[in-house]
Amino acid sequence: NIKEVKARGAIVVAICKENLQEACQECDEQILLPNVNPLLAPIVSVIPLQIFAYYMAIFRGCDVDKPRNLAKSVTVE
């Protein structure tokens, strides 16, 4: 639960739809996704989540252009 996580000193980032943002008032930050048809929701949410992952990797000091443990899977003959 959010209160337990915050009690341990964590920063809570919620990803929620625009019409449900009242439920995320306890969170430190919110990423609001537009209200769309449920069939389109995965497509609409991919880009904000990729941008979030990109900036989290930079914050953690990871090399976003050369991730570790990435194996080359395509070879050219």
Secondary structure, DSSP 8 states (H G I E B T S, - for coil): -HHHHHHTT---EEEEEGGGGGGGTTSSEEEEE----TTTHHHHHHHHHHHHHHHHHHHHT--SSS-TT--------
